[in-house]
Amino acid sequence: MTERQPNQQIQLEEVSRQDHLAKIAKRDDELAYYPQKMGELDLKPMDRFTQYHPDPSRLMGLGVTFAHRDLESVAGAMANNEPWAVVSGLNPSGPLHFGHKQVFDELLWLQQQGADVYIPITNDESYVVGKTKSLGEARKIAYESVIPSIIAMGFEPEKTHMFVDSDYPDIYNVAMDLSKQLSLNRVFGVFGFGKDEEGENPGTVFYRGGVQIAHILLPQYEEFGGPKPTIIPVGIDQYPYILLARDVARKKTFVPPAAVFTKFAGGLDGKGKMSSTRPDGALFLTDDPKTVQKKIRSAYTGGSVLADFQREHGGVPEICPIYQLRTYHFGTDNSLAEQCSSGAILCGECKGQAVEETLTYLSEHQSKLPEALARTGEFILNTPIKSVLKI
């Protein structure tokens, strides 16, 4: 191995220093983001709930699920063994990734506390916003990949109700029923776009203002037991849907839905949250071992160019997707943050451990998929919704 020249070493140390300072600035911006949004949106921290619940979820304990709106309504139903529901959907533009898994881990915990879980699979959204070429393509992905992956996570069929929008046309009757309670000005105001906004179309407006609200309020229709506390686990960017749904719920004499907010899972490429639209930065639940190793080994980190510099100054775990992957999915505390920020662990070792943890999980998860695919029918909701058609 060629020994570095003194000038080369000095240059690398300066690069490491500048890179470290840039990552600290990025960390400070990201650490300020969530408290700022909580203040703007008048959200409450999870502290009181996690203090009094005898067994809060792992993500709550880690601070990944960090804020809520009106969680008290659900906590009361939970404590009194009364009916309550959870709703969380996704659009099937590709296989599930670890960003999705993070949300479904929270859903599974909520089901274990007594909730009925409703999971709309929005192939209509995938098509309307251009993520798939057709409704049929998104539908195929839903049945062959998304739904089996959800089942394989351990949900109970008796308390899990999934549906693909295009195969459950009753949802559009619900959307029409709820649209009566909306105005275009209100929809435009909540979502921040105007009538001539580029990229928006009538389908998008109806979807956001009608169908999404129908998903959220569906458990409160009489076919599913009538009004009840309902909670929506979402990222903070989804707050407009909660706001609009709460408005409509009051007009329908439903219970305004509550929400818990989870932090975004960072993409492995370091370019924002994990997304199927950037497949190299997403870790999918269908990835093979070779792909997993390649993606993790080449991932962006909060580390430094020089190992000696990182040992001395530490890394920046808060902006590191490998830290997030390991802590959000496999950790029980934040001890990895201390190891990273103190320089006790370097990125190569951390990535190696991430590969092992991820492959262990995926091996077990993928082994369950054939049986899960065969059980799809046990989880599909097909209850007719006749109450909206009463004369």
Buried (B, 14 or more C-beta within 10 A) or exposed (E): EEEEEEEEEEEBBEBBBEBBEEBBEBBEEBEEEBEEBBEEBEBBBBEEBBEEBEEBBBBBBBBBBBBBBBBEBBBEBBEEEEBBBBBBBBBBBBBBBBBBBBBBBBBBBBBBBBBBBBBBBBBBBBBBBEBBEEBEBBBBBBBBBBBBBBBBBEBEEEBBBBBBBBBBEBBBBBBBBBBEBBEEEBBBEBBEBEEEEEEBEEBBBBBBBBBBBBBBBBBBBEBBEEBBBBBBBBBBEBBBBBBBBBBBBEEBEBBBBBBBBBBBBBBBBBBEBBBBEBBEBBBBBBBEEEBBBBBBEEBBBBBBBBBEBBBEBBBBBBBBBBBBBBBBBBBEEBEBBEBBBEBEBBBEEBBEBBBEBBBEBBEEBBEBBEEBBEBBEEBBBEEEBEEBEEE
